[in-house]
């Protein structure tokens, strides 16, 4: 059977939930090898490929030729407790799967490195050399001879400790979650408090899980609100499930954090270190694949601090319209966007993302002189193997360069990954059977003083799409979340009445929706309609007495109305649970000052400055205290 027919038959007949596991198995036979062999830049590989290849043995054996290759390049994943569902540590293990390995590597279907590396150079490109492919094929064609076992290298022994060394902080799940035996593409968010009281900056992280073979990928975010914790507490099991990328978790500014099978932890340059918000909730989003039996799992994340504060905070540019609407049987739906770079920048990373029916992706940069650079080209998208890609060397884009992207979608029966049969209308959304079309770039301005100019351009570009997305979702999929999001955007634009109508619609759908009630109160506070704002805040706190955002808003309202004696217990109580919020300590400092309690006022102002040394309100309060003394 030819390679293409073998793959086509596998795709067509294999249950959807089983195929990704087999893909992981075959891929990880070959994926880890490159990470262990190369320095990461691709320079070692390119230098090696420029030299004449060593001749392939006429009669390769497992003991002398194949075992060293497998042990060095495959066993890192194909061993007990790792992501691969079978081991490749013995002659029998490799012989039984020899033909399959040859077929998928010869076709370059595996390893699953999606971008066309002939058009753009990335770090850690994964592919086998021609010599390695021919060696494996010759060995299989000669019926996998075992050879002299005395010539075989010892089975590798792997270190179970943290690969990056002793961490500065480890945050772990305190409960085990059990993945049900049935289902497909399970997304689960686990909420873990970060036990720090001051802001730290991280140069690296490392992810470990007790059951890596069921994890398709993981994403790590931080939530400085209580919203994720509320969702967690409302779910009887550990964590909560409301779809991929859903909720109030946020990436560290200028970065995204994630893990995929075979990805090795690395340190970033300290000038690019990212902030670890004190007292926030770490959100571990897992995409898991059921195996047919219950699968228990726990996770932990290690953080490595930078010794210095970052000097080059990157900007993140998210491209891609957020109003996808693809008719059934439409085969040529195109998804386009463009972004003009306002200053000279260096591109560091790119992260493409879509769901099941995307087929092709490409992005280019047109420089002011007319030169056109390929930034990424994925000729065949595969949802099961999405990843981020770091450029081998930063790509310099002069001011005025235009980045353009185009994704192609096929919503017909000819797309083997179409989740619907017959095809159905597919809309923008966060569930796997919805569709997305994001393209994220991490860039740094050549002149660090220009970061704000880049961010202003990013904000302007994204505001347009966020506004359209919220309006689109309210029209096509009205929900508490879409109404609340649309209301916040309208509020930011100063369209108060329209914003309040969206909040009210959210509350009508869910009368106990505390976030929407709190947002409605905040809108009234902005127009100094304090009586209505207070009524709504007390309503929210009657539903959920410990909701921090409503407590903080009520404290601010009482301080604004000079009701200091009432504000004090509210602010003191919420400060015990979310001590990382500067606004609480500023409110307490002002309240104590007005109550003539100078010592606690000074302590609170100093604590605010500890959280943010540039907090101007705290500086002004300390100045007043000195004058009062």
C-alpha positions as CSV (number, residue, x, y, z in Angstrom):
1,X,0.0,0.0,0.0
2,X,1.4,3.4,-0.9
3,X,2.0,6.1,1.7
4,X,-0.8,8.4,0.6
5,X,-3.3,5.6,0.5
6,X,-2.2,4.3,3.9
7,X,-2.7,7.8,5.4
8,X,-6.0,8.4,3.6
9,X,-7.4,5.0,4.8
10,X,-6.2,5.7,8.4
11,X,-7.9,9.1,8.4
12,X,-11.1,7.8,7.0
13,X,-11.5,4.7,9.2
14,X,-9.9,5.6,12.5
15,X,-12.3,7.1,15.1
16,X,-11.5,10.8,15.6
17,X,-10.6,10.5,19.2
18,X,-8.1,7.6,18.5
19,X,-6.3,9.1,15.5
20,X,-4.7,12.0,17.4
21,X,-3.2,9.5,19.9
22,X,-1.7,7.4,17.1
23,X,-0.3,10.6,15.5
24,X,1.3,11.5,18.8
25,X,2.8,8.0,19.0
26,X,4.4,8.0,15.6
27,X,5.4,11.7,15.8
28,X,7.2,11.4,19.1
29,X,9.3,8.6,17.8
30,X,11.0,11.3,15.8
31,X,10.1,14.6,17.3
32,X,12.5,14.6,20.3
33,X,15.6,13.7,18.3
34,X,16.2,17.2,16.9
35,X,15.8,18.9,20.3
36,X,18.6,16.7,21.7
37,X,20.9,17.0,18.8
38,X,20.8,20.6,17.7
39,X,21.6,23.8,19.5
40,X,18.1,25.1,18.6
41,X,19.1,27.6,15.9
42,X,19.3,25.2,13.1
43,X,22.9,26.2,12.5
44,X,24.3,22.8,13.5
45,X,21.9,21.0,11.3
46,X,22.6,23.2,8.3
47,X,26.3,22.9,8.8
48,X,26.0,19.1,9.0
49,X,23.9,18.9,5.9
50,X,26.4,21.0,4.0
51,X,29.1,18.3,4.6
52,X,29.1,15.1,2.6
53,X,26.8,12.5,4.3
54,X,28.5,9.4,5.7
55,X,27.7,6.3,3.5
56,X,24.7,4.2,4.6
57,X,25.8,0.7,5.8
58,X,24.9,-1.9,3.2
59,X,23.4,-4.1,5.9
60,X,22.3,-2.0,8.9
61,X,21.3,-3.7,12.1
62,X,19.3,-2.7,15.1
63,X,22.2,-3.2,17.5
64,X,24.8,-1.1,15.7
65,X,22.8,1.4,13.7
66,X,19.2,1.8,14.5
67,X,19.3,1.4,18.3
68,X,21.7,4.4,18.7
69,X,19.3,6.5,16.5
70,X,16.2,5.4,18.4
71,X,17.7,5.8,21.9
72,X,19.1,9.3,21.1
73,X,16.2,10.7,19.2
74,X,13.0,8.8,20.2
75,X,13.3,7.3,23.6
76,X,12.9,10.6,25.4
77,X,9.1,10.4,24.8
78,X,8.8,6.6,24.1
79,X,9.4,5.4,27.6
80,X,7.2,4.8,30.6
81,X,5.2,7.7,31.9
82,X,5.8,9.9,28.9
83,X,3.5,11.3,26.1
84,X,3.8,8.3,23.7
85,X,1.4,5.4,24.3
86,X,4.0,2.8,23.6
87,X,7.7,2.3,24.3
88,X,10.6,2.2,21.9
89,X,13.2,0.7,24.2
90,X,13.6,-2.8,22.8
91,X,14.3,-4.4,19.5
92,X,10.8,-5.9,19.4
93,X,9.2,-2.4,20.1
94,X,10.9,-0.9,17.0
95,X,10.6,-3.8,14.7
96,X,6.8,-4.1,15.2
97,X,6.4,-0.5,14.1
98,X,9.2,-0.2,11.6
99,X,7.1,-0.1,8.4
100,X,4.8,2.6,9.8
101,X,7.7,4.8,10.9
102,X,9.3,4.5,7.4
103,X,6.0,5.4,5.6
104,X,5.2,8.5,7.6
105,X,8.7,9.8,7.6
106,X,9.2,9.2,3.9
107,X,6.1,11.2,3.1
108,X,7.2,13.9,5.6
109,X,3.8,13.6,7.2
110,X,5.8,13.1,10.3
111,X,7.3,14.7,12.4
112,X,4.5,17.2,12.5
113,X,6.3,20.5,11.7
114,X,3.6,22.5,9.9
115,X,5.5,25.5,8.4
116,X,7.3,25.2,5.1
117,X,10.9,25.5,6.4
118,X,12.2,26.2,2.9
119,X,10.5,29.6,2.9
120,X,11.2,30.7,6.5
121,X,13.9,29.6,8.9
122,X,12.7,28.7,12.4
123,X,14.5,27.4,15.5
124,X,14.1,23.7,16.3
125,X,12.8,22.7,12.9
126,X,11.8,19.1,13.1
127,X,12.7,16.8,10.2
128,X,14.8,13.8,9.4
129,X,17.8,14.1,7.2
130,X,17.8,12.1,3.9
131,X,20.5,9.8,5.3
132,X,18.4,9.0,8.4
133,X,15.3,8.3,6.3
134,X,17.3,6.0,4.0
135,X,19.0,4.2,6.9
136,X,15.6,3.3,8.5
137,X,14.1,2.3,5.2
138,X,17.1,0.0,4.3
139,X,16.9,-1.6,7.7
140,X,13.1,-2.3,7.4
141,X,13.5,-3.5,3.7
142,X,16.0,-6.1,4.9
143,X,13.5,-7.4,7.5
144,X,14.8,-5.5,10.5
145,X,17.9,-7.6,11.3
146,X,18.8,-7.5,15.0
147,X,22.5,-7.8,14.8
148,X,25.1,-8.5,17.5
149,X,23.5,-7.6,20.8
150,X,26.9,-7.1,22.4
151,X,27.3,-4.1,20.1
152,X,24.1,-2.4,21.3
153,X,24.4,0.7,23.5
154,X,22.8,0.6,26.9
155,X,19.1,1.6,27.3
156,X,19.2,5.3,28.1
157,X,18.5,6.4,31.7
158,X,16.6,9.7,32.1
159,X,16.8,12.3,34.9
160,X,13.4,12.7,36.5
161,X,14.3,16.1,38.1
162,X,13.5,19.5,36.7
163,X,15.3,19.9,33.4
164,X,16.1,23.6,34.0
165,X,17.4,23.0,37.5
166,X,16.0,23.8,40.9
167,X,13.0,26.2,40.5
168,X,12.4,29.3,42.4
169,X,8.7,28.5,42.7
170,X,6.5,25.4,42.0
171,X,2.8,25.8,41.8
172,X,0.8,22.5,41.7
173,X,-2.7,21.2,41.6
174,X,-3.9,20.1,45.1
175,X,-6.5,17.8,43.7
176,X,-6.4,15.0,41.2
177,X,-8.7,15.3,38.2
178,X,-10.0,12.2,36.4
179,X,-10.6,12.5,32.6
180,X,-13.7,10.5,31.6
181,X,-13.1,7.5,29.3
182,X,-15.3,8.8,26.5
183,X,-15.6,12.1,24.6
184,X,-13.4,14.2,22.3
185,X,-11.2,17.2,22.8
186,X,-11.8,17.9,26.5
187,X,-10.7,21.3,27.6
188,X,-10.3,21.9,31.3
189,X,-9.1,24.9,33.2
190,X,-7.4,24.4,36.6
191,X,-7.2,27.3,39.0
192,X,-4.2,27.5,41.4
193,X,-3.3,30.5,43.6
194,X,0.2,32.0,43.1
195,X,1.6,32.2,46.6
196,X,3.7,35.4,46.1
197,X,3.2,38.8,47.6
198,X,5.5,40.9,45.5
199,X,6.0,41.1,41.7
200,X,8.6,38.8,40.3
201,X,9.9,38.5,36.8
202,X,10.5,35.1,35.1
203,X,13.0,34.1,32.5
204,X,11.7,30.5,32.2
205,X,9.1,27.9,33.2
206,X,8.8,24.2,33.1
207,X,5.6,22.1,32.9
208,X,5.1,18.6,34.3
209,X,2.1,16.4,34.5
210,X,1.5,13.0,36.0
211,X,-0.2,11.7,32.8
212,X,1.5,13.4,29.8
213,X,0.1,10.9,27.2
214,X,-3.4,12.3,27.4
215,X,-2.4,15.9,27.1
216,X,-2.6,17.3,23.6
217,X,-1.4,20.8,24.7
218,X,-1.4,23.1,27.7
219,X,-1.7,26.9,28.0
220,X,-0.8,29.0,31.1
221,X,-2.5,32.3,32.0
222,X,-3.1,34.4,35.0
223,X,-6.3,35.8,36.4
224,X,-6.1,38.8,38.8
225,X,-9.9,38.8,39.2
226,X,-11.9,36.2,41.1
227,X,-13.8,35.1,38.0
228,X,-11.9,31.9,37.3
229,X,-12.1,30.9,41.0
230,X,-15.9,31.5,40.9
231,X,-16.2,29.1,37.9
232,X,-14.0,26.6,39.6
233,X,-16.0,26.7,42.8
234,X,-19.3,26.3,40.9
235,X,-18.0,23.0,39.3
236,X,-18.1,20.0,41.6
237,X,-14.9,18.6,40.1
238,X,-11.5,20.1,40.1
239,X,-11.3,23.0,37.6
240,X,-14.0,24.0,35.1
241,X,-14.9,23.5,31.4
242,X,-16.2,26.3,29.3
243,X,-14.2,25.9,26.1
244,X,-10.8,26.7,24.8
245,X,-9.3,30.1,25.8
246,X,-12.5,31.1,27.6
247,X,-12.6,33.1,30.8
248,X,-10.7,36.0,32.4
249,X,-7.2,34.5,32.4
250,X,-4.7,36.6,30.6
251,X,-1.2,36.0,29.1
252,X,1.7,37.8,30.7
253,X,2.1,41.2,29.0
254,X,4.1,40.7,25.8
255,X,4.2,36.9,26.0
256,X,2.3,33.7,25.7
257,X,3.1,30.5,27.6
258,X,2.3,27.0,26.5
259,X,3.4,23.4,26.2
260,X,3.1,20.7,23.5
261,X,4.5,17.2,23.5
262,X,8.2,17.1,22.8
263,X,8.6,20.8,23.6
264,X,11.7,21.4,25.7
265,X,11.9,24.1,28.4
266,X,14.3,26.9,27.8
267,X,15.4,30.2,29.3
268,X,14.6,33.4,27.6
269,X,17.1,36.3,27.6
270,X,16.6,38.2,30.9
271,X,15.8,41.3,29.0
272,X,12.6,39.6,27.9
273,X,11.6,38.4,31.3
274,X,7.8,38.4,32.0
275,X,5.9,39.5,35.1
276,X,4.4,37.0,37.6
277,X,1.4,38.8,39.1
278,X,1.5,38.4,42.9
279,X,-1.5,36.7,44.5
280,X,-3.1,36.0,41.2
281,X,-4.6,32.7,40.1
282,X,-2.6,30.6,37.7
283,X,-4.9,29.1,35.0
284,X,-3.7,25.8,33.5
285,X,-5.7,25.1,30.4
286,X,-5.4,21.5,29.3
287,X,-6.6,20.1,26.0
288,X,-7.0,16.3,26.8
289,X,-7.8,13.3,24.7
290,X,-9.9,10.5,26.2
291,X,-8.4,7.0,25.8
292,X,-11.4,4.7,26.5
293,X,-10.6,4.4,30.2
294,X,-10.6,6.8,33.2
295,X,-7.3,8.7,33.3
296,X,-6.3,10.5,36.5
297,X,-4.0,13.6,36.1
298,X,-2.3,16.3,38.1
299,X,-0.1,19.1,36.9
300,X,2.6,21.4,38.2
301,X,4.4,24.4,36.8
302,X,7.9,25.6,37.9
303,X,9.0,29.2,37.6
304,X,12.5,30.5,37.3
305,X,13.1,34.1,38.3
306,X,15.2,36.6,36.5
307,X,17.9,38.4,38.5
308,X,17.1,41.7,36.8
309,X,14.0,43.5,35.7
310,X,13.2,43.2,31.9
311,X,14.5,46.0,29.7
312,X,12.8,44.9,26.4
313,X,9.2,44.1,26.9
314,X,7.8,42.7,23.7
315,X,4.5,43.6,22.0
316,X,2.0,41.0,21.0
317,X,0.1,41.6,17.8
318,X,-3.0,39.6,17.3
319,X,-4.2,39.5,13.7
320,X,-7.3,37.9,12.2
321,X,-11.0,39.0,11.9
322,X,-13.2,37.6,14.7
323,X,-16.5,37.4,12.7
324,X,-16.1,34.1,10.9
325,X,-19.3,32.9,9.3
326,X,-18.8,30.0,6.8
327,X,-21.7,28.6,4.9
328,X,-22.2,24.8,4.5
329,X,-20.3,23.4,1.5
330,X,-18.3,26.6,1.1
331,X,-14.8,25.5,-0.1
332,X,-13.0,28.8,-0.6
333,X,-13.7,31.0,2.5
334,X,-10.8,33.4,2.9
335,X,-9.8,35.1,6.2
336,X,-7.6,38.1,5.7
337,X,-6.1,40.9,7.7
338,X,-3.3,43.5,7.6
339,X,-1.2,45.4,10.1
340,X,1.2,48.3,9.5
341,X,4.3,48.5,11.7
342,X,4.6,52.1,13.0
343,X,8.4,51.9,13.9
344,X,11.3,49.6,13.2
345,X,10.7,46.2,14.9
346,X,12.2,42.8,15.2
347,X,9.9,39.8,15.0
348,X,10.7,37.0,17.5
349,X,7.9,34.5,17.4
350,X,4.8,33.6,15.5
351,X,1.8,31.6,16.7
352,X,-0.9,30.6,14.2
353,X,-4.2,29.2,15.5
354,X,-7.4,27.8,13.9
355,X,-9.7,24.9,14.5
356,X,-10.7,22.0,12.3
357,X,-11.7,23.2,8.8
358,X,-8.8,25.6,8.1
359,X,-6.6,24.3,5.3
360,X,-3.9,26.8,4.4
361,X,-2.2,29.7,6.2
362,X,0.2,32.3,5.1
363,X,1.6,35.6,6.2
364,X,4.0,38.0,4.5
365,X,5.6,41.4,5.2
366,X,5.9,44.0,2.4
367,X,8.7,46.3,3.2
368,X,8.7,50.0,2.2
369,X,11.1,49.3,-0.6
370,X,8.7,46.7,-2.1
371,X,10.6,43.6,-0.9
372,X,8.2,40.9,0.2
373,X,9.2,38.4,3.0
374,X,7.5,35.2,3.9
375,X,6.8,35.2,7.7
376,X,5.0,31.8,7.8
377,X,3.5,29.4,5.2
378,X,1.5,26.3,6.3
379,X,0.4,24.5,3.2
380,X,-1.7,22.0,5.2
381,X,-3.0,23.0,8.6
382,X,-3.6,20.4,11.2
383,X,-5.4,21.3,14.4
384,X,-3.7,18.4,16.2
385,X,-0.2,19.8,15.8
386,X,-0.5,23.5,16.4
387,X,2.5,25.2,18.0
388,X,4.4,28.4,18.3
389,X,7.4,29.0,16.1
390,X,10.5,31.0,17.0
391,X,12.4,32.6,14.2
392,X,16.0,31.3,13.8
393,X,17.1,35.0,13.8
394,X,14.8,38.0,14.5
395,X,13.2,39.4,11.3
396,X,13.8,43.1,11.0
397,X,10.8,45.1,9.7
398,X,11.3,48.8,9.0
399,X,8.7,51.3,9.9
400,X,5.9,51.3,7.4
401,X,6.1,47.6,6.6
402,X,2.8,45.9,6.2
403,X,2.1,42.4,7.5
404,X,-0.7,40.7,5.7
405,X,-2.3,37.3,6.5
406,X,-4.6,34.9,4.6
407,X,-6.2,31.7,5.9
408,X,-8.3,29.4,3.7
409,X,-11.2,27.3,5.0
410,X,-13.0,24.4,3.5
411,X,-16.5,23.6,5.0
412,X,-17.3,20.7,2.7
413,X,-17.3,17.0,2.8
414,X,-14.0,17.0,0.9
415,X,-12.3,18.3,4.1
416,X,-11.7,15.1,6.2
417,X,-11.5,17.1,9.4
418,X,-14.9,18.7,9.0
419,X,-16.7,17.9,12.3
420,X,-20.1,17.9,10.7
421,X,-21.7,15.5,8.2
422,X,-23.5,16.9,6.4
423,X,-21.7,20.2,6.6
424,X,-23.3,22.9,8.8
425,X,-22.9,26.7,9.1
426,X,-19.8,27.3,11.2
427,X,-19.3,30.5,13.2
428,X,-16.6,32.3,15.1
429,X,-16.4,30.7,18.6
430,X,-14.2,29.1,21.2
431,X,-15.5,25.5,21.0
432,X,-13.6,23.1,18.9
433,X,-16.5,22.7,16.4
434,X,-16.6,26.5,16.0
435,X,-13.8,28.2,14.1
436,X,-11.1,30.7,14.8
437,X,-8.4,32.3,12.6
438,X,-5.8,34.0,14.8
439,X,-2.2,34.9,14.0
440,X,0.0,36.2,16.8
441,X,3.3,37.9,16.4
442,X,5.8,38.7,19.2
443,X,7.9,41.7,18.3
444,X,10.2,44.2,20.0
445,X,10.9,47.8,18.8
446,X,14.4,48.3,17.8
447,X,14.3,51.5,19.9
448,X,12.8,50.4,23.2
449,X,11.5,53.9,23.7
450,X,9.0,53.2,20.9
451,X,7.2,50.4,22.6
452,X,4.2,52.7,23.4
453,X,3.9,53.6,19.8
454,X,3.8,49.9,18.8
455,X,1.2,49.2,21.6
456,X,-1.0,52.1,20.5
457,X,-1.0,50.7,16.9
458,X,-1.8,47.2,18.3
459,X,-4.6,48.6,20.5
460,X,-6.2,50.5,17.7
461,X,-6.1,47.4,15.4
462,X,-7.4,45.0,18.0
463,X,-10.1,47.4,19.3
464,X,-11.8,47.3,15.9
465,X,-11.9,43.5,15.8
466,X,-12.9,43.1,19.5
467,X,-15.8,45.5,18.9
468,X,-17.0,43.7,15.8
469,X,-16.6,40.3,17.5
470,X,-18.7,41.3,20.5
471,X,-21.4,42.7,18.3
472,X,-21.3,39.7,16.0
473,X,-21.6,37.2,19.0
474,X,-24.5,39.2,20.5
475,X,-26.3,38.9,17.1
476,X,-25.5,35.3,16.3
477,X,-25.0,33.7,19.7
478,X,-26.5,35.8,22.4
479,X,-25.2,34.8,25.8
480,X,-24.3,36.2,29.2
481,X,-20.6,36.3,28.2
482,X,-21.2,38.0,24.8
483,X,-23.5,40.7,26.3
484,X,-21.2,41.4,29.2
485,X,-18.1,41.7,26.9
486,X,-20.0,43.9,24.4
487,X,-21.1,46.1,27.3
488,X,-17.6,46.6,28.6
489,X,-16.4,47.5,25.1
490,X,-19.2,50.1,24.7
491,X,-18.4,51.5,28.1
492,X,-14.8,51.9,27.2
493,X,-15.9,53.8,24.1
494,X,-18.1,56.1,26.3
495,X,-21.4,54.7,24.9
496,X,-22.9,54.4,28.4
497,X,-26.5,53.8,27.6
498,X,-25.8,51.2,25.0
499,X,-23.4,49.5,27.4
500,X,-26.0,49.4,30.2
501,X,-28.5,47.8,27.8
502,X,-26.0,44.9,27.2
503,X,-25.4,44.5,30.9
504,X,-29.1,44.4,31.5
505,X,-29.5,41.8,28.8
506,X,-26.9,39.6,30.5
507,X,-28.7,40.0,33.9
508,X,-32.0,39.2,32.2
509,X,-30.5,35.9,30.9
510,X,-28.9,35.1,34.3
511,X,-30.3,37.2,37.2
512,X,-27.5,36.2,39.5
513,X,-24.6,37.1,37.1
514,X,-22.5,39.0,39.5
515,X,-19.9,40.2,37.0
516,X,-22.6,41.8,34.8
517,X,-24.2,43.4,37.9
518,X,-20.9,44.8,39.0
519,X,-20.1,46.1,35.5
520,X,-23.4,47.9,35.4
521,X,-22.7,49.5,38.8
522,X,-19.3,50.5,37.5
523,X,-20.9,52.2,34.6
524,X,-23.1,54.3,36.9
525,X,-20.1,55.2,39.1
526,X,-18.4,56.7,36.0
527,X,-21.3,59.1,35.6
528,X,-21.4,59.7,39.4
529,X,-24.9,58.2,39.8
530,X,-23.9,56.8,43.1
531,X,-27.3,55.8,44.5
532,X,-28.0,53.4,41.6
533,X,-24.4,52.2,41.7
534,X,-24.6,51.4,45.4
535,X,-27.9,49.6,45.0
536,X,-26.4,47.4,42.3
537,X,-23.2,46.7,44.3
538,X,-25.0,45.7,47.4
539,X,-27.2,43.4,45.2
540,X,-24.1,41.8,43.8
541,X,-22.6,41.3,47.3
542,X,-25.9,39.9,48.6
543,X,-25.5,37.2,45.9
544,X,-21.8,36.7,46.4
545,X,-20.6,38.4,49.6
546,X,-16.9,37.9,48.8
547,X,-16.8,39.0,45.2
548,X,-13.7,41.2,45.3
549,X,-14.5,43.5,42.3
550,X,-17.8,44.5,43.9
551,X,-16.2,45.0,47.3
552,X,-13.5,47.2,45.8
553,X,-16.0,49.2,43.9
554,X,-18.2,49.6,47.0
555,X,-15.1,50.7,49.0
556,X,-14.2,53.3,46.3
557,X,-17.8,54.6,46.2
558,X,-17.9,55.1,49.9
559,X,-14.5,56.8,49.9
560,X,-15.7,59.1,47.1
561,X,-18.7,60.0,49.1
562,X,-16.5,60.6,52.2
563,X,-18.2,57.8,54.1
564,X,-14.9,56.7,55.5
565,X,-16.2,54.8,58.6
566,X,-18.3,52.6,56.3
567,X,-15.5,52.2,53.7
568,X,-12.9,51.1,56.2
569,X,-14.3,47.6,57.1
570,X,-15.1,46.9,53.4
571,X,-11.6,47.7,52.2
572,X,-9.9,46.0,55.1
573,X,-11.8,42.7,54.5
574,X,-11.1,42.6,50.8
575,X,-7.4,43.5,51.4
576,X,-7.0,40.2,53.2
577,X,-8.0,38.1,50.2
578,X,-6.6,40.1,47.2
579,X,-3.6,42.0,48.8
580,X,-2.1,42.4,45.3
581,X,-4.6,45.1,44.3
582,X,-3.0,48.5,44.6
583,X,-6.3,50.3,44.5
584,X,-7.3,48.7,47.9
585,X,-4.2,50.0,49.7
586,X,-4.6,53.5,48.2
587,X,-8.2,53.5,49.3
588,X,-7.2,52.4,52.8
589,X,-4.4,54.9,53.0
590,X,-6.8,57.7,52.1
591,X,-9.5,56.5,54.5
592,X,-7.0,56.3,57.4
593,X,-5.7,59.7,56.6
594,X,-9.1,61.3,56.6
595,X,-9.8,59.5,59.9
596,X,-6.6,61.1,61.3
597,X,-5.0,57.7,61.8
598,X,-1.6,58.6,60.4
599,X,0.4,55.4,61.2
600,X,-1.9,52.9,59.4
601,X,-2.3,55.5,56.6
602,X,1.4,55.6,56.2
603,X,1.7,51.8,56.3
604,X,-0.9,51.3,53.6
605,X,0.6,53.9,51.3
606,X,4.0,52.3,51.7
607,X,2.6,48.9,50.9
608,X,1.0,50.4,47.7
609,X,4.5,51.7,46.8
610,X,5.9,48.3,47.4
611,X,3.6,46.9,44.8
612,X,4.2,49.7,42.4
613,X,7.1,52.1,43.2
614,X,5.6,54.7,40.8
615,X,2.1,54.8,42.4
616,X,1.4,58.5,42.3
617,X,-1.6,58.5,44.6
618,X,0.4,56.7,47.3
619,X,3.2,59.2,46.9
620,X,0.8,62.1,47.4
621,X,-0.7,60.6,50.5
622,X,2.7,60.1,52.1
623,X,3.5,63.7,51.3
624,X,0.3,64.8,53.1
625,X,1.2,62.7,56.1
626,X,4.6,64.3,56.3
627,X,3.0,67.8,56.3
628,X,0.5,66.7,58.9
629,X,3.2,65.6,61.2
